[in-house]
Amino acid sequence: MKRVPDNLRRRLGASDLRVSPIGLGCMSLSGIYGAADDAQSVDLIRAAIERGVEHLDTADMYGWGHNEEVVGRAIRGLREKVVLATKFGQVKREGGVNGVDGRPEYVKQACEASLRRLGADVIDLYYQHRVDPQTPIEETVGAMADLVKAGKVRYLGLSEAHPDTVRRAHAVHPITAVETEYSLLYRVEAEETRRVTRDLGISFVAYSPLGRGFLTGALRKPEDIDGRRAAHPRFQGEHFAANRRLVERVEALAARKGCLPSQIALAWVLAQGEDVVAIPGTRYIARLDENLGALDVVLSSGEVAELSAAIPPGAASGDRYPTAAMPAVYR
């Protein structure tokens, strides 16, 4: 069993939170990418903690509360070993695209509900999951700051926020981390955001650092797609074929390096700077161990540049989300 060495840990923003460069995104534990077993999920989370992967990332909309309950069950008795991150802001609309609610009164209501489900007294890192266009970011972050003052939350984060939004939010209360999709395949918006987060001393949390599984090399034909991913344009028709050809370039470089495609892809993300941490998701302990193997992959500056050139920014085919969901990101 590989355990993350303490000297590899990275500090989140200006906080006192130090985490493994590779954390655990928990969304897939609520049936997003196919059926998940709660007992197996609890075992996975505890195995991650045992390996020194203490950064757990969940959200109230993952399974609409189910994910937080599973995480809460898994960390019972282990809370002091965990950096607990969750998110609020998406609200369920039956038969349609999720709504977004950033009203101050909802911020506090959502936090209390998350704390109950997690069985926790405090959330280490509390994100606004999507920016509410109807509520000024200053009002939302002001309410989040009140949670810090009340001792319910330690630090604040934003997810899929536009660089201008990040600046406005940070002026109200320090933002510790910004979470955005970031991988070799999808990085145009992330790299624009990182210019601001670097300037402000904010950490960047890369979700879907494996392109929602594309960069593992395991998705070779459209029939390999399960769960909600099938609705994403990147996995459909000619988009799938074009992206598969890009992944073949990464596979070739990984073979030359003597590692897995997933490992070289994660190593590339982590090589972007000490301000970056990744939260790949999985349902399986074996995949968790494969991901941690990326910490042993040392890339030279030339290899980083070669990978970057293999899939240039903007080369990926198909939007990151279904058309109806795209207006909610990067705003």
N, C-alpha and C positions, 0 to 999 in steps of 0.2 A: 504493500500500500504506500503510495506516494503522499507525503505531507508537504504542504507549502512552507518553505523556509521563511522564518520571520523577516529576514533581511530583504525579501522580495516585496513586502507589503508596501502599498502606496497610500499616501494620505489623501483623503477626500477634501478638496478645497482648503480652507483655512481652519477646518474643524480638527477635533482630536480623534476622528475616526480613521483607523488604518485597516486596510482590507487587502486580501489576496488580489493580485491583478486579474484573476479569473474568479468571478462569483457564480451564483446560480440564479438564472431567471426561472421563475416558478410557473409561468403561464401554462405550459404544456401539461401541468399536473391537474388541470381542470377540463380535460377533454377537447382542447383546442385542436390538437393534432392527432386525434384518435382517442379511444377510450383509455382512461387512466384508473389505476387501482389505488385507493387511498392508503391502504397499508403499505403498498410498495412505495408510494410517494413519501410517506413518513420515513421509511427505511432509507430512501435516497437522500433526503434532507439531512438525516442524522449521519449518514456516511460522508456527506459533504463537510459537515461540521468536524467530524473526526479527522478529515484530511486537511483541516485548516481553511476550508472555504466557508468563511463566516458571513459573507455578504449575500443575504437572501433578498431577492426582489420580487414582490408580489403587488397586487392591486385589488381594490374592491370590486372591479368589474370582471376579474378573471373568475368565471363561474358564478358571478354575482354574489360574492361572499364566500363561496365554497373554498377558493384557494387560500384565503386568509385563515379559514378554519383549519385547513390541513396543515398550513405552516405553523399555526398556533399549537396544534397538537404535537407536531414534531419537535418544537423547541421547548416544550414543557420540561423544566428542570435544567435547561441549557441556555437560558436567556442571556446570561452574562457572557457567553461565548459567541454571540450573534450580533451582527450589524443588521438591523431590521429596517428594510425599506418597503414602503407601500405607497399607493397612489390613490387619489380621489379625482372626481370631476366628470367622469363619464356616467351617464344615466340611461337606463334601459328604456327603449321605446319599442313596444311590441310591433313586430312586422316591419320595422324600418331601421334606419341608421341610428346609432346611439346619439343621444343628446349630450349636451355639455352644460354643467352648472358650476359657475365659479362665484356665486353669490356668497357674501360673508356668512350668512346664517347657515348656508348649506355646508360650507367648509367645516364648521364646528360640529354640525350634525354628522357628517361623514366620518370625521376623525373619531368621535365617540363610538360609532358603530364599528369602525376598524379595530379600535382598541379592544372592544368586547370580543370580537371574533378571534383576534390574535391572542387573547388572554394576557395582554401586556399592559403595563402602566404607562409606558412611553414608547413612542416610535422614534427610531434613531434618525431616519431620513424620510421626510414626508413630501411627496411630489404632487403638483398639479398635473394630472395625467394628460389633459388636453386643455388648451387655453379657451376660455369662454369669450366669444366675440361680443357678447352682450354685457359683459361686466368688465370694467377697467381692471387691468392687471394689478394696478396699485391697490384696489379694494380687496381683491382676492389675496394678494400677498400680505396685506395688512392684517387680514383675518388669520392667515397662517402664522404670522408673527405673534399674534395674540396667543396662539396655541403654544408657542415657544415660551412665552412669558408665564403661561399657566402650568408649564412643566409636562404638557402632554406630548410635545414633540421636541426633539433636540436641534435638528437642522432641516433646512428647506431645500427643495429641488423643483425643477420644472422638466416636463417631458414634451418633446416635439414643439418647442417654443422657438419662434423666429429670433434672430440676434437682437433686433430692436426691442422685442418683448423682454428678453433676458436683461438688457441694460436697464429698462424701466423697472423691472422687478427688483434687481439688485440695488437700485437706489432707495428702495423702500426698506428692504431687509437683506442682509447678506444671503446670497444663494450659494449653496455648497456644491451642488451637482446639477448638470443638465443631461438628460437622458434622451438619446436620439438613435435611430437605426444607423449603424455604421459598420461597413464591411468593404472588402475589395470590390464587391459588386455595386453597392449603393452607398455613396459617400459625398455626393455633391453638396447637399444641404448640410450634412454633418460638418464638412470642412469649412463651410462658411460660418457655421455656428462656433466652431472651435477657435476661429480667429478672435471672437469676442470673449469666449470663456477663458482663453489663455490670458488675454489682457486683464481680465477681472480676477484672476486667480481662482476660477471655478473649475472643478473637475468635470471630465466628460465621461459619461457612462454609456458604453456602446451596447445597445441591445440588438438582437439578431446579427451578431458579428459573423455568423456563418451563412448569412443570406437566407435565413429560414430553412436551412438544411442544404441549399444548393452547393455550398462550398465544402460539404463533407464528401462529395463525390458519390453519395448513395442514391441520389435522385437522377436516374439515367433515362427515364421515359415518363411521360405524363401520368401513366397509370400508377407510378410510385407515389403520387401525391395523395395525401389523406387529410381529413378534417377540413378546417376553415381555409387552409392554404389553396384549395382548389378554386376559390373565388378570386384569388389574387392574379392580376394580369400576367405577372412575371412567370407564372406556371402554366400559361395557356398557349396553345397553338405555336405560332412562329416565335413568340416570346420565349417559350420554353426552349425551343431548338437553338435560338441565338444565345441564350444564357448558358446552355449546356456546352456550347462550343467555347465560351469564355472560361468555363470551369475546367475544361480539358487543359488549358494553358497552366492553370494552377496545379492540376494533377501532375503535369510533366515536371514542373519545378519542385514539387514535393518529392517525387520519385528520385530526382537528382540529389535532393537534400537528405533522403533517407528517412522521411517522416510521412505522416498522413496528410492529405489535403486540408483537413480540418485544423491540424496542428500548425501548418505553415500559414494558414489564413488567420488564425488567432495570434500567432507570433507577429504577423504583419501589423495587426491592430495595436498590439501592445508596444510595438517598436515606434509608434507614432509619438510617444512621449510619456513621461511619468504622470502626466495629468489624466491619462486615459486608463480606464479599467473596463473589462468586458464581462457581460453576464449571459453567456450562452445558456440555453435551456435544454433540458433532456429529461426523459423519464427513467433512464437506466444508469445504474452505477458503472457499468462498463464504459458507457459514453462519457460519463463524468471523468473517469480515469484517463480516457483518451484525450479529453480536453485539457486536463492538467498536464498531460505530456507536452503540451505546447510551451510550457515554462522551461523545458529543456532545449527548445529549438532556438538557437542564437543566430540571428540574421545579421550579416554585415550590411553596411550602408549600401553597398552595391546590390546586394540581394533584395533589400527593401525597395530600391529603385527599380529593379527588374520586375518584381511583383507588381509594383504600381503601374509600370508600363504595360504589363501583360493584360491588365484590365484598366484602361484609362478611365478617369472620372467621366461619368455620363454614358459609358459604353453599354451598361446593362439595358436590357430590353423589357419594357412593360413597367407600369407604375408600381409603387410599393404597396398600395392598397387598392381595393375596388374603387371605381370612379366616384361613387357616392360618399366614400369615406375620405377621399383625398383632401377636401376643403378643411378638414379638422386638423391636419398636420402642418407643422411649420408655420405657425401663425402667432 
